[in-house]
Amino acid sequence: MADKEVFNDIDDLDSVPQPVEEVNLAAISDEQTMQELAKPEEAPAPKKTGTAKKAVKKTTIGGQALIEGVMMVGPKRTCMAVRKGDGTIKVEEIKQDERVSYFETVPFIRGIIRFYKMLVTGTGALMKAADISEEGKPEDKKEGEKKTSGLDDFLNKHNNLAVTIAAIFGIALSIGLFILLPRLIVEIGSKFIPDVYMEKTWMSVALNIVEGILRMMIFLIYLINASRLPDIKRVWKYHGAEHKTIACYEAGEPLTVENVMKYPRLHPRCGTAFMFIVLAISILIYTIIGIFTGAQSMLVNILIRLVCIPLICGISYEILRFIGRHDDSKFWHGFAKPGLWLQKFTTDEPDASIIEVAIASIQAVIPENSEDDRW
């Protein structure tokens, strides 16, 4: 979901836009890692006025939707903006290790490393945003009086451990649901196929294609059902606001609610598109391997799929980067359309208050030198 450019919505302008009209976060010093902004008076979401301009550059700034907030990853800093329970916006910097290892620059290897780092950062931001969004609510005092379990106290004291466990659990759940479950279904179904056919190469190809189709269907069912949950639907609104804000920034327009509102909520360099590429590439990789290995036991097939996950992620990352650089071409833009279509399930139209949060977040990471975030 640049080299922070791809995950969790990694998405690119010749000049730094003017400060936001509602709030000014154009410059946040290293010491001033957080600030709170008064929420403006409630007003209906402004209508889309004017025409969205074409991007004048692609930025490496990308982001992720949070609970009542947005995290933005810039070339120099990572910040999150969250709407608190009392209506104010809190902007907080997320400290990152600025060192880049050699392997993070190697094609086909850097993808899996960056994917994991973004997953850990995003998981920590989600957990932090959940706490911040509760600040200022009248129920806070009552909730604070509730007794917490020993496990809760331990995890609160060891936040990095809690984030790592949550990230690993998320990876394991995704692998189980989208990688192993489709293979398990195919393995069960293949028991009803005569052995004489199972030895044929074309049967191996057919089963891998069926597995890939099942994987796509499970992923789509997951997105559709998740989109029906009220809490998730609100997160999708912040996801849409993130995309709109980045698009407005790439077009070189001042970051105001009115300007941001007119841009589309779908973005070609979104993490959802990355997930689609992963699923599509997995069909190709597993099919090719199946041709050379032939029929194998269920355990061997599952091990093959686990071992190939880093390779698939690495290839998918490079493909998304390439498409992102050439999506102005009608031909290559066509390859981005499936990912754009899937974003209809992972984004929603935001209102003005949500867009304000996204603007506050991106303003905190825009570099002084406009070339620093060029894709």
Beta strands, then each sheet from edge to edge (+ up, - down):
strand 1: 34-37
strand 2: 62-66
strand 3: 69-73
strand 4: 78-83
strand 5: 89-94
sheet 1: 1+ 5- 4+ 3- 2+
end
